[in-house]
Amino acid sequence: MPCPSIGLTLQPNTMSYIELHACSAFSFLRGASFPEQLAETAAELSMSAMALLDRNGVYGAQRFSVAAREQNIRPIIGCEISMEDDAILPVLVENRTGYKNLCELLTQAHLRSEKGKCVVRWNELPIQKSSRWRGLPRQHARRVCYPDVRESG
């Protein structure tokens, strides 16, 4: 079964569920497991892939990516972005360019925000008619897209 939006083809004998919104212990008070434990659990559950979305950063991404590959799990990286109006925008990156763009966006937000805070402005996300962020309150579901960043549901 193809799933082209995240570049996966599910095998017929594997679990068809893929977690696309897991937080690690690096998301304080949101996740409890270390990235390696998340990868191990995904393997135990026969998931072909798993996404790690820590809040306002890619803190566990490297550890998760290494551990997932060791378990033959495709790591999908992203983050939960805190927006200026208190909305939380979950995003997944599709490739290295998307990862670079996401890191640049997060870096700029961290540099201008007070310590311990990170806020991204809606106008920092380029508008693109063909994409819509889902999973947001209706008043925030605007048609926006950051280059090579994919939405999560």
C-alpha positions in Angstrom: 0.0 0.0 0.0 1.7 3.2 -1.1 1.8 6.3 1.1 3.5 8.9 -1.2 3.1 11.9 1.0 5.8 10.5 3.4 7.6 8.3 0.8 6.6 4.9 2.3 5.2 1.7 0.9 3.6 -0.5 3.5 4.3 -4.2 3.3 1.3 -6.5 3.4 2.4 -8.4 6.5 3.4 -5.4 8.6 1.3 -3.3 10.9 -0.4 -0.5 8.9 -0.2 2.0 11.7 2.6 4.5 11.8 3.0 6.9 14.7 3.4 10.4 13.1 3.3 12.5 16.3 5.5 11.1 19.0 7.3 13.3 21.5 10.5 12.2 23.3 11.7 12.9 26.8 13.4 16.0 25.2 10.0 17.6 25.1 9.7 18.5 28.8 6.5 17.3 30.4 5.2 16.0 27.0 7.2 12.8 26.3 8.6 10.3 28.7 10.7 8.0 26.5 14.2 8.5 25.1 14.5 8.5 21.3 16.1 5.0 21.4 13.2 3.6 23.4 10.7 5.0 20.9 12.6 3.3 18.0 12.8 0.0 19.9 9.0 0.1 20.7 8.2 0.9 17.0 10.3 -2.2 16.0 8.5 -4.4 18.6 5.1 -3.2 17.1 6.3 -4.0 13.6 6.0 -0.4 12.4 7.8 0.4 9.2 8.4 4.0 10.2 7.8 6.5 13.0 7.9 10.2 13.4 9.5 12.2 16.2 8.1 15.7 16.9 9.7 17.4 19.9 8.3 20.8 20.9 10.1 23.7 19.2 13.2 21.8 18.3 14.7 18.7 16.8 16.4 17.8 20.1 16.1 14.0 19.9 16.3 13.7 16.1 19.9 12.5 15.7 19.6 9.9 18.5 16.2 8.8 17.1 17.4 8.6 13.5 20.4 6.3 14.5 18.4 4.1 16.7 15.5 3.7 14.2 17.8 2.7 11.4 19.4 0.1 13.7 15.9 -1.3 14.2 15.1 -1.1 10.4 12.6 1.6 11.1 12.4 4.6 8.8 12.9 7.7 10.9 10.7 10.7 10.1 11.7 13.9 11.7 9.7 17.0 12.5 8.7 19.1 15.4 5.7 20.8 17.1 6.0 24.6 16.4 4.6 27.0 18.9 2.9 29.8 16.9 2.4 33.4 17.9 -1.3 32.9 18.8 -0.6 29.9 21.0 -1.5 27.4 18.3 0.7 24.3 18.0 1.7 23.4 14.4 3.0 19.8 14.0 5.2 19.5 10.9 7.2 16.7 9.3 10.2 17.2 7.0 10.5 15.3 3.8 14.2 15.6 3.1 17.5 17.3 4.0 16.3 20.6 2.5 13.2 20.5 4.6 15.3 19.7 7.7 17.6 22.6 7.0 14.6 25.0 6.4 13.0 23.8 9.7 16.2 24.3 11.6 16.7 27.8 10.2 13.1 28.7 11.1 13.5 27.4 14.7 16.9 29.1 15.1 15.5 32.5 14.1 12.5 32.0 16.5 14.8 31.0 19.4 17.2 33.9 18.8 14.5 36.6 19.0 12.5 34.9 21.8 13.2 35.2 25.5 15.0 32.3 27.2 12.9 29.2 27.4 10.4 30.5 24.9 10.1 30.0 21.1 7.4 31.6 19.0 7.1 31.4 15.2 5.0 34.0 13.4 2.4 32.9 10.9 3.9 35.3 8.3 7.2 33.4 8.5 5.5 30.4 6.8 5.2 31.1 3.1 1.7 30.8 1.7 1.1 28.1 -0.9 -2.3 27.3 -2.2 -1.7 23.6 -2.6 -1.1 22.8 1.0 -3.1 23.0 4.2 -2.0 22.4 7.7 -4.4 20.0 9.5 -5.0 19.3 13.1 -5.3 23.0 14.1 -8.3 24.7 15.5 -10.5 25.8 12.6 -9.7 29.5 12.9 -6.0 28.6 12.5 -6.2 26.2 9.6 -4.7 28.5 7.0 -3.2 27.5 3.7 0.5 27.7 4.5 3.5 25.7 3.6 7.2 25.9 4.6 9.5 24.7 1.7 9.9 20.9 1.9 8.1 20.6 5.2 5.1 18.2 5.2 2.0 18.5 7.4 1.0 15.9 10.0 -2.6 15.1 10.7 
